[in-house]
Amino acid sequence: MNKPQKNAELAWKKIGEEILIIDSRSNKEVHRLNAVGSSIWELCNGENLFEDIVISLGKEYSLELDVARADTNEYIKKLGDMGLLKEAL
């Protein structure tokens, strides 16, 4: 997936630096994303390329791009596996 996108069937809300996602498809399961996960989630808007997300996170958290790329890839894949993104990497 070159432009990760949130699953439109989900309700979510930002509270402070965290995001809560309510998945009504599975008995209203709630997913809580920490600050880094929330940054990734917000950037998964269907417009940002994967590499743009990596660069943004690298800058925001002072990460080497290789580290940011690997971590972002793993996290986006995890979100995809849970069905929170429309498509997985």
C-alpha positions as CSV (number, residue, x, y, z in Angstrom):
1,M,0.0,0.0,0.0
2,N,1.6,3.2,-1.1
3,K,-0.9,5.5,0.5
4,P,-2.2,4.0,3.8
5,Q,-5.8,4.9,4.6
6,K,-7.9,4.5,7.7
7,N,-10.9,2.1,7.5
8,A,-13.9,4.5,7.2
9,E,-16.1,2.1,9.2
10,L,-14.3,2.9,12.4
11,A,-15.0,5.7,14.9
12,W,-12.0,7.3,16.5
13,K,-11.2,10.3,18.7
14,K,-8.0,12.0,19.7
15,I,-7.6,12.6,23.5
16,G,-4.4,14.4,24.3
17,E,-1.6,12.7,22.5
18,E,-3.5,9.4,22.3
19,I,-6.1,8.1,19.9
20,L,-9.0,5.8,20.8
21,I,-10.4,3.7,18.0
22,I,-13.8,2.0,18.5
23,D,-14.3,-1.0,16.3
24,S,-18.0,-1.7,16.2
25,R,-17.4,-4.7,13.9
26,S,-16.0,-6.7,16.7
27,N,-18.1,-6.2,19.8
28,K,-17.0,-2.6,20.1
29,E,-13.4,-3.4,20.7
30,V,-11.4,-0.3,21.7
31,H,-7.9,0.2,20.5
32,R,-5.7,2.8,22.3
33,L,-2.8,4.2,20.3
34,N,0.1,5.9,22.1
35,A,1.6,9.2,20.8
36,V,3.8,7.6,18.1
37,G,0.9,5.3,17.0
38,S,-1.4,8.3,16.9
39,S,1.0,10.2,14.7
40,I,1.1,7.3,12.3
41,W,-2.7,6.9,12.4
42,E,-3.3,10.6,11.6
43,L,-0.9,10.4,8.7
44,C,-2.7,7.4,7.2
45,N,-5.2,9.6,5.4
46,G,-5.0,8.0,1.9
47,E,-3.1,11.0,0.6
48,N,0.3,10.6,2.3
49,L,2.7,8.2,0.7
50,F,4.3,5.6,3.0
51,E,7.7,7.3,2.5
52,D,6.2,10.7,3.4
53,I,4.9,9.1,6.7
54,V,8.4,7.7,7.4
55,I,10.0,11.1,6.8
56,S,7.5,12.9,9.0
57,L,8.0,10.5,11.9
58,G,11.8,10.6,11.5
59,K,11.7,14.4,11.9
60,E,9.1,14.4,14.7
61,Y,10.9,11.8,16.8
62,S,14.5,12.4,15.7
63,L,14.8,8.9,14.2
64,E,17.2,7.6,11.6
65,L,15.2,7.0,8.4
66,D,16.0,3.3,8.3
67,V,14.7,2.9,11.9
68,A,11.6,5.0,11.1
69,R,10.9,3.0,8.0
70,A,11.2,-0.4,9.7
71,D,9.1,0.7,12.7
72,T,6.4,2.4,10.5
73,N,6.2,-0.6,8.2
74,E,5.7,-2.9,11.1
75,Y,3.1,-0.7,12.8
76,I,1.1,-0.1,9.6
77,K,1.1,-3.8,8.9
78,K,-0.2,-4.4,12.4
79,L,-3.0,-1.9,11.9
80,G,-3.8,-3.6,8.6
81,D,-3.8,-7.0,10.1
82,M,-6.4,-5.8,12.7
83,G,-8.5,-4.4,9.9
84,L,-8.0,-0.8,11.0
85,L,-6.6,0.3,7.7
86,K,-8.4,-0.3,4.4
87,E,-5.4,-2.3,3.0
88,A,-2.2,-3.8,4.6
89,L,1.3,-3.2,3.4
